[in-house]
Amino acid sequence: MIGLDFERPILELERKIEELRHITKDKEVIKRLEQELEKKKNEIYQNLTAWQRVKIARHPRRPYTLDYIDLMLTDFCELHGDRLFSDDKAMVSGLAKLDGQKILVLGHQKGRDTKENLKRNFGCAHPEGYRKALRLMQLAQKFNVPIVTLIDTPGAYPGIGAEERGQAQAIALNLREMVLIGVPIVVVVIGEGGSGGALGIGIGDRVCVMENAYYSVISPEGCAAILWKDSAKANEAASALKLTAQELLELGIIDDIVNEPQGGAHRDAQKTAQSLKKTIKKHLDELKQIPVDILLAQRYQKFRKIGVFA
């Protein structure tokens, strides 16, 4: 298990218990250590800071979009290309079945190693990725298929080529058009939800965030660099940004939190996928009962009211 800095006491105890299992049959000693381990886990995981949750959201073993597609859906058929420039590997999408129900699923995809990260551009989509997403969402509307989007990106790719090909325009167009898509849309932030890169596929009737994911207008490092000219103050920035699932729910920005196993989704991907599947099904079942004109009006009002203050 790859551990984070604040998890060291837990990993040390886990190693010690594993070693003892090979050298002793004294069950009492092992039992005491297991109790100590459980206590230490509760102490750490029930008091996570915003910055620690950001670190869990970025864990290299955390499940990505294709992992959840594998674990939750059947008959996945990936669809490619924006019909204008190319196929963006940082954005995956296709038709699938969720317990027999046809859906369009799309989301950001990161890589597991350097080679795959270069291919997937570290989950940072180009404009053609957002155009592909919109093309397929409009296709889903044509065939009356609900849409599920899975967000996991530090942000849209800010390179010169992406800007030349209309990155900002592609995201802005998606924001406008997703408000008008006449089928239910469920959005889930499964890891990182950074800036316009997340919003480009983030307009929906229900917006959910996984327990250890984050959703923010900017990364903590970017915020710290702007405010304090020091990215090392990311810890303070994470707290100030109110980017955790619980804070976002209290602020009325999201609708639901998807529970994760203790310690994060990477500790039990199968269990996490079942929790995610249950949440998506619940919201889709509710949304299917709402007439399209009311659904679109509610979606519009949902985003209009964000940011209201006294």
N, C-alpha and C positions, 0 to 999 in steps of 0.2 A: 504493500500500500504506500503510495506517495503521500507524505504528510506535509501539512502546512506548519509554519513556525509555532503557532499557538496550540497545535495538536501534539507537540513533542512529548508532554507528560503521558498522554494517552497511548502513543505509539510505543514508548518505552515500557509501559506496563503490559501492553499486548505482546511485545517481544519476550518479556520476562515470563509471562504465563505460558507462552509457546515453548520456551526453553525448558521450563519446569515439567511440562507434560512429557518431555522426552527423558528426563533424568530422575523423576521421582513419581511414586504412586501415592504420595500423601495428598489425598483429596482435600483435606482441611486447609492446607496451605494454599492450594490452588483456588479453593472457594473464597478464602479471605481476600486474595488478590483480585479475583473477579468482582467481588463486592466493592473493593477499592476502585477498580476500573470503572464500574458503573457509576459510582459516586463522582469520580473525576470527569466522566463524560457529561453527566448532568450539570455539573458545576461550570464546565466550559461551554457546552452547546446551548444551555438555556440563558446564557449571558453574553451572547455574541455581539460585538460592536458592528456598526455599519460597514467598516473597512474589512473586518473579518468575513462578513457575508460576501463582500465583493470578491475576496480571495477564494471563497468556496465556489462562487459563480464561475470563476476562471480556472478551476481545478482541471489539470490536463486529462483526468480520467472521467470527467463529468460527461454524461450522455449528451450527444448532439442530435440534431434533427433526424438524420438517417437512422440513428440508434432507436429513437422513439417510433419511427415509422416501422422498423423491423419488429419491435416489441408490441406495438399496439394495433397495427393495421394489417390487412391482407390484400392481396391482388394489387399491390402498388405498381403503377405503370408511370415511370418518369417521363416527363415531357420537356423538350429542350427549345431554347432559342427565342429571341425577341423579334425575329423576322426583319430585323433592321441591320444588326451589326454582328452579333455572335451569341454563343451560349455562355452565360456566366456561371462558373462552377461554385461560386460562393452562395448562390441562391438555387436551392433544389425545389422541384415542384412536380406534382403529378396527381393522377386520379388513384383512389384507393377505396377500400371498404372498412368501415368502423362497425364491427359486429353486424355485417351485412348491409349497412347503410352507405350509399355512395357519397364520397366527399372529395373535394379538392384540397390537398394538403400542400403547403409551401413553407419554406423557412430558410434561414441562414445555415450554412454548413461550414464548420471549421475543420482543420486537419489534425491528425494524431501525431504526425511527425513533420520534420522540416519539408520533405518532398511534397507531402499532401497539403501542408499549409500554404506552400507556394502555389499549388494547383488551385486551392480554395481561397487564396488571397486572405488567409487568416479570418475568414468569415465576413470580410468587408466587401460588400457588393458594389459593382460598377453600375452605371446607368442602365446597361442592357439587362442586368439582373432585375431591376425594378420594372423595366418595360416587359420583360418576360412574365413577371408576377402579374402585372396588370392584364396582359394579353390572356393569361390563363384564368384570371378571376372573371373576366368578361365572358370567356368560354363557359365557365361554371354557371354564370347567370343565364346564358342561352339555354342550357340544359337543366336549369333549376336544381343545381347541386350545391349544397352548403359548403362553406369555406372554413378551413382551419389554418391559421398561420402560427408558426413557431419562431419566435424572435431570439436570436443569439448572436449579437454583433457589438463590437466596441464602437462601431459607427460606419457610415458609408465610406467607400474608398475616396480619399481626398487628392489623389494624384492628378497630374496635368492632363493625362489622356482622358480620365473620367470627367474632368471639368470641361475639356474640349467637346466631349460627346454629350454634355448637358446633364450632369449629375443633379444639380439643384432643380432643374426643370422636371426631370424624371420623377423625383421624389414629390415635388409639389403637385404634379399631375396625378400621382397615386393618391395623395391626400384628398384631392377633389373628387376623383372618380370612385374611390372606395366608399365615400359617403352615399353614393348613388347606386351601388351594386345591389340589385333586388333579391338577394338570397341571404340567409343567416350567415354571419361572420363571427367566429370565435377566435380571439387572439390570445396567445399565451407566451409570456417571456420565460424561456426555459434556462437562460444563463445571463448573458450580458444584454442589456437593452439600452444601447447608447445612441442618443441624439437623433437626428433625422434618418440615420441608417435604420433605426428601429421603427420609427414612425412611418417609413415608406411602405411597410406592410402591417402597420399597427392600428388602422382604423377599423373598428368592429362594433358589434352589438354588445359583446361581453369581452372585457379585457381582464385577463388573469395573470398573476405573477407567481412563479414557484417560490417556495418559502425562502430559499437561499439565492434567488436571482436578484438582480437590481434593474431599475428602470429610471433613466435620468436624462436630462438635457445635455449632459456632458460627462465624460469620465472624471473620476475624482482627481486623477493626475492632471488632466487638462484644466480643470477648475482651479486647482492649487497653483498651476503655472501662471494662470491669468490673474488670480487675486493676490497671490503672495510672491509671484515670480520664483516659486520653489515647488517643484513637483513632489518633493519629499514630504510636503504637508498634505498628502493625499488622505491621510487618516482624518484630519480635521475637515477637509472638504467633503468626505463621504458622509460625515455626521451632519454637516450643514445642508447638504443637498436633499436630505429626506428621501433617500432612494430605495429604502428597504420595502419589502412587500407589506409589512404591517403599517408602516408610515403612509404608504401610498393608499392603502385601504382606508385609513383614518381620514385622509385628505379628500377622499371621494374620487380619486383619479382612476382606481381600478375597482373591479367588481368582486373578485374572489382571489383567495390564496390557495395554491396547490401544495398540499403537504408533502414533505420529503422525509425519508428515514433520518434518524438521528445522525448528525455528522455530514449530511449532504447526499445528493442523488447518486454520487459515484460509489457510495458504500453499498447500495442495493438498487441497481438500475431496473430490475424486473419489478420490484415493489413500487418504485417511483413511477414507472410507466403505467402500472395499474391505477395508481392515484390520479395521474394525468388523464388517462382514458375515462375514468369515472367522472371527472370534472367536465371534460369536453362533452361527453354524452348528456350529462345533466343540463348543460346550457343549450345544447342543440335541441334537445327535446322541448325545452321551454320556448325557444325562439321559433320553432316550427309551428307553434300554435298561434303566432301573431301574424295578422294580415300584412302584406308587403307594404302598403302605404303607411300603416302605423309603425311598422318596423323601421322604415327609413326616417320617419319623423322623429322617432325616439333616438335613433342613432345620431341624427343631426344635433338634437338638443343635448345629448350626452356630452358631446365635445364642446358645444357652445358654453356650457355652464362651468367647465373647468377654468379655474383661475379667478372665480368670483370671490371678492373679499369685501369686508366691511371697513 
